[in-house]
Amino acid sequence: MLNKLAAFLEEHRMLQPGDTLVCAVSGGADSVALLFAMYLLKDKLGIRLSAAHFNHHLRGAESDRDARFVEAFCRGLGIPLHMGEGTVVPGEKGLEAAAREARYAFFMGLPGKIATAHTADDNAETVLMHLVRGTGLKGLGGIAPVSGRLLRPMLTVTRREVEDFLDEYHLKHVEDSSNESNDFLRNRIRHGLMPLLRRENPRIGENLSRLALGLRLDEAYLEDQTSGPLPGISVLRQLHPAARRRYLRRFLEDSGVREPEQSHVELAEALVFSENPSARGSFPGGKTIAREYDRLVVLEERETLPERLLSCPGRTELPEAGLVAVCAPAESLENGPRVFTVRPRGQMVLRGRRSGDALRLPGGRKLLKKRMIDAKIPAPRRDRIPVLCDEGGILGVWGFGADPDRTARELPAVTVRFISLDNTEE
């Protein structure tokens, strides 16, 4: 075991002379073996060694027993020990995940590099857990050997080798009674599935861990080949599926979809190939992702444009559209996509589009929905485009212009001008 651990440390360049290493120690067999192995190697490696133990207080007297055992073990070897404790409250992902978060928060608050005692068998179980839940190549990569300051130097060491190492050096350890429970998926895989697989191949744990480490290298290379911003829809359609799905997975992660599963990536891929240029899909975390013609975007929850009376003369703010409508007596006849000179009939109002709205422009009359589609305006934005109306109907639409039959041909008249909320001309 010692030789395997030392070789893995060197292969992944985990430690340099002068480093401070903190071994996370629960008191169980794996963590005791890791701490003692690093105790034997510390002078050769030229590192400063300490240990850390976190008491979750989840098993009453047994938790306190574990803490006392670790204290005595470290004291006997003269290894400095960092002790932490806390009350764990189950979160959305359950008690086990909450305990892990509390434990790692304590470990990562300590100086130096942190080593945990995950073995080849742990890695194999992790791969199988991901397979059961559904995963891709990234999930099949299992546990990372190095993740920032966090080191896992025992990923090629089997649980059997740990037991032999403890016997060789006459080392005691404590047993966690919760490991016997089948309440957690990992334990069900450990107690049920792994023994079946070992009957076919006693080295299944080591083999699966090696497979995961190799796949992790492949994944890292492919990720490097697909770095950069998400390409447009036309480019994504031409990419090899392996590259396309990596771009999409990273896009989902950057968009706030935590730990996207294969089904989520496939949904994003369906949006890419949809014939609907405004297709959309719902993703975990309440995220809605949509096509905006040649790109994918995360939709922001924004209100549609409500109807408002237009102050004239005066300013009418339209925060949903990021605009201000300024109405004043016209000094000249001025008409364009964002400025209309008109003679209104009665009170003017600003509102969002409605079903059946149509706008006449020099090219003819056309439904407003069709004009927005032709202009490739994304569907989520269409309801926030201001429509200027009076008692005679639609006067004009922001971004398109005014109805020629409703524009003023001589003064007096009024001019309605749209500017952005930051006072930049739109």
Number of C-alpha atoms within 10 A of each C-alpha: 19 19 10 15 20 16 14 19 19 13 10 12 10 18 16 12 12 10 15 17 23 27 27 24 25 25 24 17 21 24 23 25 27 27 25 21 18 24 18 12 16 15 12 10 16 14 18 18 21 21 23 23 22 22 22 18 15 15 14 10 10 15 17 14 15 23 21 12 18 23 20 12 20 19 12 9 10 11 17 15 20 17 15 15 14 14 11 19 12 12 11 7 8 11 15 13 15 15 22 13 13 19 21 14 11 18 26 14 9 13 11 17 19 25 27 21 24 22 26 25 25 24 28 27 24 23 21 23 19 17 13 11 10 13 18 17 15 17 23 26 26 25 22 15 21 15 10 8 13 20 23 23 26 30 26 25 25 22 19 10 17 21 15 13 20 18 11 9 10 8 14 14 18 15 13 16 9 12 14 13 13 14 10 14 15 18 17 17 19 19 15 12 14 19 14 13 13 12 10 9 11 13 14 19 25 21 16 24 28 19 17 26 21 13 18 21 13 15 19 12 11 14 17 10 12 16 12 10 9 17 16 13 19 13 13 21 14 9 12 9 12 12 15 20 20 22 21 23 21 20 20 23 12 10 16 15 19 12 14 19 18 17 13 19 21 14 16 25 19 14 21 27 15 13 10 12 20 19 19 24 15 13 19 14 10 9 17 17 21 23 24 22 21 16 17 22 15 17 16 10 9 11 11 17 20 14 15 15 14 22 16 17 13 11 16 19 18 22 13 16 19 14 21 19 24 19 21 16 15 19 12 14 17 16 20 14 15 19 24 28 30 28 19 18 13 10 12 19 19 22 21 18 22 11 8 9 14 18 22 20 15 10 6 8 12 14 13 21 20 12 15 17 15 9 11 15 16 17 19 16 15 18 20 21 23 25 25 25 21 17 12 11 15 20 27 29 25 18 17 19 19 27 20 16 12 19 21 21 13 12 14 14 18 23 25 25 22 26 18 16 16 9 10 9 11 16
